[in-house]
């Protein structure tokens, strides 16, 4: 399992943008496709909302990649 830490510089980041910012895809549009595929879990639950607001303290998992969102 690959672990990635993302430093959040604000109140929240949209899920599709988070996937782009950590390097899982090249664009927000590609991030939306990953979310739509049903492969993304937020805090252990499947997330299908492409622009779900991800806040500090939440955990995002895509396949074997585990993203921890931390406050800046």
N, CA, C and O atoms as a GROMACS GRO file, in nm:
protein
  288
    1UNK      N    1   0.085  -0.118   0.000
    1UNK     CA    2   0.000   0.000   0.000
    1UNK      C    3   0.090   0.125   0.000
    1UNK      O    4   0.184   0.135   0.079
    2UNK      N    5   0.060   0.216  -0.088
    2UNK     CA    6   0.133   0.342  -0.095
    2UNK      C    7   0.059   0.447  -0.013
    2UNK      O    8  -0.062   0.465  -0.028
    3UNK      N    9   0.132   0.515   0.075
    3UNK     CA   10   0.070   0.618   0.159
    3UNK      C   11   0.117   0.755   0.113
    3UNK      O   12   0.236   0.778   0.091
    4UNK      N   13   0.021   0.846   0.098
    4UNK     CA   14   0.049   0.982   0.053
    4UNK      C   15  -0.014   1.078   0.154
    4UNK      O   16  -0.127   1.058   0.198
    5UNK      N   17   0.060   1.182   0.190
    5UNK     CA   18   0.007   1.285   0.278
    5UNK      C   19  -0.014   1.411   0.196
    5UNK      O   20   0.076   1.454   0.124
    6UNK      N   21  -0.134   1.471   0.206
    6UNK     CA   22  -0.166   1.593   0.133
    6UNK      C   23  -0.190   1.705   0.232
    6UNK      O   24  -0.274   1.694   0.321
    7UNK      N   25  -0.113   1.814   0.216
    7UNK     CA   26  -0.127   1.929   0.306
    7UNK      C   27  -0.232   2.025   0.251
    7UNK      O   28  -0.216   2.080   0.143
    8UNK      N   29  -0.339   2.044   0.327
    8UNK     CA   30  -0.452   2.126   0.286
    8UNK      C   31  -0.431   2.272   0.325
    8UNK      O   32  -0.412   2.302   0.443
    9UNK      N   33  -0.434   2.361   0.226
    9UNK     CA   34  -0.416   2.505   0.252
    9UNK      C   35  -0.548   2.579   0.239
    9UNK      O   36  -0.559   2.670   0.157
   10UNK      N   37  -0.645   2.542   0.316
   10UNK     CA   38  -0.776   2.606   0.310
   10UNK      C   39  -0.875   2.520   0.386
   10UNK      O   40  -0.837   2.430   0.461
   11UNK      N   41  -1.004   2.550   0.367
   11UNK     CA   42  -1.108   2.477   0.439
   11UNK      C   43  -1.130   2.338   0.384
   11UNK      O   44  -1.150   2.243   0.459
   12UNK      N   45  -1.126   2.325   0.249
   12UNK     CA   46  -1.149   2.196   0.186
   12UNK      C   47  -1.089   2.193   0.046
   12UNK      O   48  -1.049   2.297  -0.008
   13UNK      N   49  -1.082   2.073  -0.012
   13UNK     CA   50  -1.043   2.055  -0.151
   13UNK      C   51  -1.145   1.959  -0.212
   13UNK      O   52  -1.188   1.864  -0.148
   14UNK      N   53  -1.183   1.985  -0.337
   14UNK     CA   54  -1.278   1.895  -0.404
   14UNK      C   55  -1.207   1.764  -0.436
   14UNK      O   56  -1.089   1.763  -0.470
   15UNK      N   57  -1.280   1.655  -0.425
   15UNK     CA   58  -1.222   1.522  -0.441
   15UNK      C   59  -1.150   1.506  -0.574
   15UNK      O   60  -1.037   1.456  -0.577
   16UNK      N   61  -1.213   1.546  -0.684
   16UNK     CA   62  -1.147   1.530  -0.814
   16UNK      C   63  -1.018   1.611  -0.822
   16UNK      O   64  -0.921   1.568  -0.886
   17UNK      N   65  -1.014   1.728  -0.760
   17UNK     CA   66  -0.893   1.810  -0.760
   17UNK      C   67  -0.786   1.749  -0.670
   17UNK      O   68  -0.667   1.758  -0.702
   18UNK      N   69  -0.826   1.686  -0.560
   18UNK     CA   70  -0.730   1.619  -0.473
   18UNK      C   71  -0.657   1.509  -0.550
   18UNK      O   72  -0.535   1.496  -0.539
   19UNK      N   73  -0.731   1.431  -0.627
   19UNK     CA   74  -0.668   1.323  -0.704
   19UNK      C   75  -0.567   1.379  -0.802
   19UNK      O   76  -0.462   1.319  -0.826
   20UNK      N   77  -0.597   1.495  -0.861
   20UNK     CA   78  -0.504   1.560  -0.953
   20UNK      C   79  -0.382   1.611  -0.877
   20UNK      O   80  -0.268   1.592  -0.921
   21UNK      N   81  -0.404   1.676  -0.764
   21UNK     CA   82  -0.295   1.739  -0.689
   21UNK      C   83  -0.195   1.639  -0.631
   21UNK      O   84  -0.078   1.672  -0.613
   22UNK      N   85  -0.241   1.518  -0.600
   22UNK     CA   86  -0.148   1.417  -0.549
   22UNK      C   87  -0.084   1.336  -0.661
   22UNK      O   88  -0.001   1.248  -0.636
   23UNK      N   89  -0.122   1.365  -0.786
   23UNK     CA   90  -0.057   1.301  -0.899
   23UNK      C   91  -0.120   1.172  -0.948
   23UNK      O   92  -0.056   1.098  -1.023
   24UNK      N   93  -0.244   1.143  -0.906
   24UNK     CA   94  -0.308   1.020  -0.952
   24UNK      C   95  -0.365   1.033  -1.093
   24UNK      O   96  -0.394   0.933  -1.158
   25UNK      N   97  -0.382   1.157  -1.140
   25UNK     CA   98  -0.433   1.181  -1.274
   25UNK      C   99  -0.380   1.316  -1.322
   25UNK      O  100  -0.326   1.393  -1.244
   26UNK      N  101  -0.397   1.343  -1.452
   26UNK     CA  102  -0.342   1.464  -1.511
   26UNK      C  103  -0.434   1.585  -1.503
   26UNK      O  104  -0.388   1.699  -1.516
   27UNK      N  105  -0.564   1.563  -1.482
   27UNK     CA  106  -0.658   1.676  -1.482
   27UNK      C  107  -0.774   1.648  -1.388
   27UNK      O  108  -0.795   1.535  -1.345
   28UNK      N  109  -0.848   1.755  -1.358
   28UNK     CA  110  -0.968   1.739  -1.274
   28UNK      C  111  -1.071   1.652  -1.344
   28UNK      O  112  -1.144   1.578  -1.278
   29UNK      N  113  -1.078   1.662  -1.477
   29UNK     CA  114  -1.172   1.580  -1.554
   29UNK      C  115  -1.139   1.432  -1.541
   29UNK      O  116  -1.229   1.348  -1.528
   30UNK      N  117  -1.010   1.400  -1.546
   30UNK     CA  118  -0.968   1.260  -1.528
   30UNK      C  119  -0.999   1.215  -1.386
   30UNK      O  120  -1.034   1.099  -1.363
   31UNK      N  121  -0.986   1.308  -1.290
   31UNK     CA  122  -1.020   1.277  -1.151
   31UNK      C  123  -1.168   1.244  -1.137
   31UNK      O  124  -1.205   1.153  -1.062
   32UNK      N  125  -1.252   1.318  -1.209
   32UNK     CA  126  -1.396   1.290  -1.206
   32UNK      C  127  -1.426   1.150  -1.258
   32UNK      O  128  -1.514   1.082  -1.206
   33UNK      N  129  -1.352   1.108  -1.360
   33UNK     CA  130  -1.374   0.973  -1.416
   33UNK      C  131  -1.334   0.865  -1.316
   33UNK      O  132  -1.400   0.761  -1.307
   34UNK      N  133  -1.227   0.889  -1.241
   34UNK     CA  134  -1.184   0.793  -1.139
   34UNK      C  135  -1.292   0.780  -1.031
   34UNK      O  136  -1.325   0.670  -0.989
   35UNK      N  137  -1.346   0.894  -0.988
   35UNK     CA  138  -1.451   0.892  -0.886
   35UNK      C  139  -1.575   0.821  -0.939
   35UNK      O  140  -1.636   0.741  -0.869
   36UNK      N  141  -1.613   0.851  -1.065
   36UNK     CA  142  -1.732   0.790  -1.125
   36UNK      C  143  -1.719   0.639  -1.139
   36UNK      O  144  -1.819   0.568  -1.143
   37UNK      N  145  -1.595   0.590  -1.147
   37UNK     CA  146  -1.573   0.446  -1.163
   37UNK      C  147  -1.609   0.368  -1.036
   37UNK      O  148  -1.626   0.246  -1.040
   38UNK      N  149  -1.621   0.439  -0.923
   38UNK     CA  150  -1.658   0.372  -0.797
   38UNK      C  151  -1.539   0.318  -0.721
   38UNK      O  152  -1.558   0.244  -0.625
   39UNK      N  153  -1.418   0.353  -0.762
   39UNK     CA  154  -1.296   0.301  -0.697
   39UNK      C  155  -1.246   0.386  -0.581
   39UNK      O  156  -1.144   0.354  -0.521
   40UNK      N  157  -1.317   0.495  -0.550
   40UNK     CA  158  -1.269   0.587  -0.446
   40UNK      C  159  -1.350   0.571  -0.318
   40UNK      O  160  -1.473   0.567  -0.320
   41UNK      N  161  -1.278   0.563  -0.206
   41UNK     CA  162  -1.343   0.557  -0.075
   41UNK      C  163  -1.294   0.674   0.009
   41UNK      O  164  -1.175   0.706   0.010
   42UNK      N  165  -1.387   0.737   0.079
   42UNK     CA  166  -1.354   0.845   0.171
   42UNK      C  167  -1.396   0.799   0.310
   42UNK      O  168  -1.513   0.767   0.333
   43UNK      N  169  -1.301   0.795   0.401
   43UNK     CA  170  -1.326   0.746   0.537
   43UNK      C  171  -1.392   0.608   0.536
   43UNK      O  172  -1.480   0.580   0.617
   44UNK      N  173  -1.350   0.522   0.442
   44UNK     CA  174  -1.397   0.384   0.436
   44UNK      C  175  -1.526   0.362   0.361
   44UNK      O  176  -1.570   0.247   0.347
   45UNK      N  177  -1.590   0.467   0.311
   45UNK     CA  178  -1.718   0.455   0.239
   45UNK      C  179  -1.700   0.496   0.094
   45UNK      O  180  -1.630   0.593   0.065
   46UNK      N  181  -1.764   0.422   0.003
   46UNK     CA  182  -1.756   0.455  -0.139
   46UNK      C  183  -1.810   0.595  -0.163
   46UNK      O  184  -1.918   0.630  -0.115
   47UNK      N  185  -1.733   0.675  -0.239
   47UNK     CA  186  -1.773   0.813  -0.267
   47UNK      C  187  -1.791   0.831  -0.417
   47UNK      O  188  -1.697   0.809  -0.494
   48UNK      N  189  -1.912   0.870  -0.459
   48UNK     CA  190  -1.941   0.891  -0.601
   48UNK      C  191  -1.961   1.038  -0.636
   48UNK      O  192  -1.978   1.071  -0.753
   49UNK      N  193  -1.959   1.126  -0.536
   49UNK     CA  194  -1.972   1.270  -0.563
   49UNK      C  195  -1.835   1.323  -0.606
   49UNK      O  196  -1.741   1.327  -0.526
   50UNK      N  197  -1.825   1.363  -0.730
   50UNK     CA  198  -1.696   1.403  -0.788
   50UNK      C  199  -1.636   1.525  -0.720
   50UNK      O  200  -1.514   1.537  -0.709
   51UNK      N  201  -1.721   1.616  -0.674
   51UNK     CA  202  -1.671   1.737  -0.610
   51UNK      C  203  -1.699   1.737  -0.459
   51UNK      O  204  -1.720   1.843  -0.400
   52UNK      N  205  -1.699   1.619  -0.399
   52UNK     CA  206  -1.717   1.609  -0.254
   52UNK      C  207  -1.609   1.691  -0.185
   52UNK      O  208  -1.493   1.691  -0.228
   53UNK      N  209  -1.647   1.762  -0.079
   53UNK     CA  210  -1.552   1.846  -0.007
   53UNK      C  211  -1.472   1.760   0.091
   53UNK      O  212  -1.526   1.703   0.185
   54UNK      N  213  -1.342   1.754   0.067
   54UNK     CA  214  -1.253   1.676   0.152
   54UNK      C  215  -1.182   1.773   0.245
   54UNK      O  216  -1.120   1.870   0.201
   55UNK      N  217  -1.191   1.746   0.374
   55UNK     CA  218  -1.135   1.836   0.475
   55UNK      C  219  -1.021   1.767   0.550
   55UNK      O  220  -1.003   1.645   0.541
   56UNK      N  221  -0.944   1.847   0.622
   56UNK     CA  222  -0.833   1.795   0.702
   56UNK      C  223  -0.883   1.685   0.796
   56UNK      O  224  -0.989   1.698   0.857
   57UNK      N  225  -0.806   1.579   0.806
   57UNK     CA  226  -0.842   1.468   0.894
   57UNK      C  227  -0.908   1.353   0.821
   57UNK      O  228  -0.922   1.244   0.877
   58UNK      N  229  -0.951   1.374   0.698
   58UNK     CA  230  -1.018   1.268   0.624
   58UNK      C  231  -0.916   1.178   0.553
   58UNK      O  232  -0.804   1.219   0.523
   59UNK      N  233  -0.959   1.056   0.527
   59UNK     CA  234  -0.876   0.957   0.459
   59UNK      C  235  -0.941   0.922   0.326
   59UNK      O  236  -1.061   0.895   0.319
   60UNK      N  237  -0.861   0.923   0.219
   60UNK     CA  238  -0.911   0.889   0.087
   60UNK      C  239  -0.830   0.770   0.037
   60UNK      O  240  -0.708   0.767   0.047
   61UNK      N  241  -0.900   0.671  -0.018
   61UNK     CA  242  -0.832   0.552  -0.069
   61UNK      C  243  -0.875   0.528  -0.213
   61UNK      O  244  -0.994   0.528  -0.245
   62UNK      N  245  -0.775   0.508  -0.300
   62UNK     CA  246  -0.798   0.473  -0.440
   62UNK      C  247  -0.713   0.350  -0.467
   62UNK      O  248  -0.591   0.359  -0.475
   63UNK      N  249  -0.779   0.235  -0.481
   63UNK     CA  250  -0.703   0.111  -0.498
   63UNK      C  251  -0.614   0.088  -0.377
   63UNK      O  252  -0.663   0.083  -0.264
   64UNK      N  253  -0.482   0.074  -0.400
   64UNK     CA  254  -0.391   0.052  -0.288
   64UNK      C  255  -0.318   0.181  -0.248
   64UNK      O  256  -0.217   0.176  -0.177
   65UNK      N  257  -0.369   0.294  -0.292
   65UNK     CA  258  -0.311   0.424  -0.255
   65UNK      C  259  -0.398   0.487  -0.146
   65UNK      O  260  -0.519   0.503  -0.162
   66UNK      N  261  -0.333   0.523  -0.036
   66UNK     CA  262  -0.402   0.577   0.081
   66UNK      C  263  -0.357   0.722   0.100
   66UNK      O  264  -0.239   0.747   0.125
   67UNK      N  265  -0.450   0.817   0.088
   67UNK     CA  266  -0.419   0.959   0.100
   67UNK      C  267  -0.472   1.010   0.234
   67UNK      O  268  -0.590   0.996   0.265
   68UNK      N  269  -0.383   1.070   0.312
   68UNK     CA  270  -0.422   1.133   0.437
   68UNK      C  271  -0.419   1.284   0.417
   68UNK      O  272  -0.317   1.339   0.373
   69UNK      N  273  -0.529   1.352   0.448
   69UNK     CA  274  -0.536   1.497   0.432
   69UNK      C  275  -0.508   1.560   0.567
   69UNK      O  276  -0.577   1.534   0.666
   70UNK      N  277  -0.404   1.647   0.569
   70UNK     CA  278  -0.365   1.713   0.693
   70UNK      C  279  -0.373   1.864   0.677
   70UNK      O  280  -0.355   1.916   0.566
   71UNK      N  281  -0.399   1.934   0.785
   71UNK     CA  282  -0.406   2.080   0.782
   71UNK      C  283  -0.265   2.138   0.766
   71UNK      O  284  -0.168   2.085   0.820
   72UNK      N  285  -0.256   2.248   0.692
   72UNK     CA  286  -0.126   2.314   0.671
   72UNK      C  287  -0.086   2.392   0.793
   72UNK      O  288   0.020   2.455   0.794
   0.00000   0.00000   0.00000
